Amino acid sequence: MRFWLLLALLPLLAACGELPGAGTEGEYQLLNAEELRMRITAWNGTPFQGTLRVLTREAPVVDGRVYLSLRGLVPTPDPYLDTDPWCTGTQVQVAWWNGMNGDRGGLFYPGGGETRLYLLPRAFPYRYPALEYWALVYTGEGVVKRGLQACGGRQVQYDLELSPGWNLVYAEPPTPEHAAWVYGRREAYWKVSWY
């Protein structure tokens, strides 16, 4: 019932402008990981239509606009999926490697097929991303980690300020020009796209 109510309300919200609480700066949107309000469009401006799902929660995406609340969702860690490959100190990682997840959520067409959802933080320090990896992460306590530190035999430049609960994290793998870079916040500006 709630799904259909949200589906009915989204066009009305779209007609009034941006979703409540959503902010933009140029091509970047202010995202809060616990209250995901996004406009999802392709590089050519085509809005996505379908569903966004994270674990047990899902919401319709109408004319590219979606609102999905993760507030109060406390996930149970999975020892096979929650390995924390970037040493963020989080308990659960709902990760989109190459823009897709599948098992724990994702961006789905009305027919059920999954497409790629890309997020790139405005704080990204390099000219181009080598490989876009982002995740929704859950932690019971705040995590602050900065500077160059070792993780799994590689050097990683950290810029993490994670709040208790849900946060968005981006990880850029190392290249010949720079060390790996890991960034995360509950609320920050991100570029959002799909294809």
C-alpha positions in Angstrom: 0.0 0.0 0.0 2.8 2.4 0.9 4.5 1.7 -2.4 1.4 2.8 -4.4 1.0 5.9 -2.2 4.6 6.9 -2.8 4.1 6.2 -6.5 1.1 8.5 -6.6 2.8 11.3 -4.7 6.1 11.4 -6.6 4.7 13.1 -9.8 3.1 15.7 -7.6 6.4 16.4 -5.9 8.1 16.5 -9.3 5.6 19.1 -10.5 6.5 21.3 -7.5 10.2 21.1 -8.2 12.9 19.2 -6.3 12.0 16.7 -3.7 12.0 18.1 -0.1 15.4 18.4 1.4 17.2 17.9 -1.9 19.9 20.5 -2.7 21.9 20.9 -5.8 25.1 22.7 -6.7 25.6 22.6 -10.5 25.7 19.0 -11.5 26.0 17.8 -7.9 23.2 16.8 -5.5 23.3 17.0 -1.7 22.7 13.4 -0.6 22.0 12.1 2.9 22.7 8.4 3.2 19.9 7.8 5.7 17.3 9.8 3.6 18.1 9.2 0.0 16.5 11.9 -2.2 17.9 11.8 -5.7 17.3 12.7 -9.2 18.7 9.9 -11.4 19.4 10.9 -15.0 21.6 9.5 -17.7 24.5 11.6 -19.1 22.1 12.9 -21.8 19.5 13.9 -19.3 17.2 10.9 -19.7 15.4 10.3 -16.4 15.3 6.7 -15.0 12.0 4.9 -14.4 11.8 1.9 -12.1 12.8 1.0 -8.5 15.6 1.6 -6.1 16.2 -1.1 -3.5 18.6 -1.4 -0.6 18.2 -4.6 1.4 14.6 -4.8 2.5 13.6 -1.3 1.5 12.6 -0.1 -1.9 11.1 2.9 -3.5 9.7 3.8 -7.0 11.8 6.0 -9.3 9.4 8.3 -11.2 10.7 10.7 -13.8 14.2 10.2 -12.3 13.1 11.2 -8.8 13.3 8.9 -5.8 13.0 9.0 -2.0 14.2 6.0 0.0 14.6 6.2 3.8 17.1 3.9 5.5 16.5 5.5 8.9 15.9 2.8 11.5 17.2 0.0 9.2 19.8 -1.9 11.2 21.3 -4.6 9.0 22.8 -7.9 10.1 26.4 -8.3 9.0 27.0 -11.1 6.4 30.4 -12.7 7.0 30.7 -13.4 3.2 29.7 -10.0 1.9 30.8 -7.6 4.7 34.6 -8.0 4.4 35.4 -4.2 4.4 38.0 -4.3 1.6 38.9 -0.6 2.1 39.5 -0.8 5.9 36.7 1.7 6.7 35.8 0.2 10.1 32.2 -0.4 9.1 30.1 -3.4 9.9 28.0 -3.7 6.7 28.8 -2.6 3.1 26.0 -2.5 0.5 28.4 -2.0 -2.4 27.9 -1.1 -6.0 31.0 -2.4 -7.8 30.9 -1.1 -11.4 27.5 0.4 -10.5 25.6 -2.8 -9.8 24.8 -4.8 -6.7 22.0 -7.3 -7.4 22.0 -9.4 -4.2 21.5 -6.6 -1.7 19.8 -4.0 -3.7 20.2 -1.9 -6.9 18.5 0.1 -9.5 15.9 -2.0 -11.4 13.8 -1.4 -14.5 10.0 -2.1 -14.3 10.6 -5.5 -15.8 13.1 -6.5 -13.1 16.4 -6.1 -15.0 19.2 -4.2 -13.2 21.0 -1.2 -14.6 24.1 0.7 -13.4 23.8 3.4 -10.8 26.9 5.7 -10.5 27.8 8.1 -7.7 30.9 10.3 -7.8 31.6 12.7 -4.9 32.2 16.4 -5.6 35.3 16.0 -3.3 36.9 13.7 -5.9 40.5 15.0 -6.1 41.6 13.6 -9.6 40.7 14.6 -13.1 39.0 11.3 -14.0 38.0 8.3 -12.0 39.9 5.1 -12.9 37.1 2.8 -11.6 34.0 4.0 -9.9 33.3 2.1 -6.7 30.9 3.3 -4.1 28.9 1.8 -1.2 26.3 2.5 1.4 27.9 1.5 4.6 26.5 1.0 8.1 28.4 1.5 11.3 27.3 1.4 14.9 29.8 4.1 15.9 31.3 7.2 14.2 34.5 6.6 12.2 37.1 9.3 11.5 40.1 8.3 9.4 42.4 10.7 7.6 45.7 10.7 5.8 47.9 8.1 4.2 47.5 4.7 5.9 48.1 1.0 5.0 45.2 -1.2 4.1 45.6 -4.8 2.8 49.2 -4.2 1.6 48.5 -1.0 -0.2 48.7 2.7 0.7 45.3 4.5 0.9 44.6 8.2 1.3 41.6 8.5 3.7 39.1 11.3 4.1 36.4 9.5 6.2 34.0 11.2 8.6 31.3 8.6 9.1 28.4 9.1 11.5 26.7 6.2 13.4 24.2 4.6 11.0 24.2 4.9 7.2 26.9 6.7 5.2 28.1 6.9 1.6 31.6 5.8 0.8 33.6 6.1 -2.4 36.9 4.2 -3.1 39.3 5.0 -6.0 41.8 2.2 -6.6 45.5 3.1 -6.9 47.0 4.1 -10.3 50.6 4.7 -11.3 50.0 8.4 -10.6 48.4 8.3 -7.2 47.6 6.1 -4.1 44.1 4.7 -3.5 41.6 7.2 -2.2 38.7 6.5 0.2 36.1 9.2 1.0 33.0 9.0 3.1 30.3 11.1 4.7 26.7 10.7 5.8 25.8 13.9 3.9 27.8 15.3 1.0 27.5 16.5 -2.7 27.5 13.7 -5.3 27.1 13.4 -9.0 24.3 10.9 -9.7 23.8 9.0 -13.1 22.7 5.7 -14.6 23.2 3.7 -17.7 
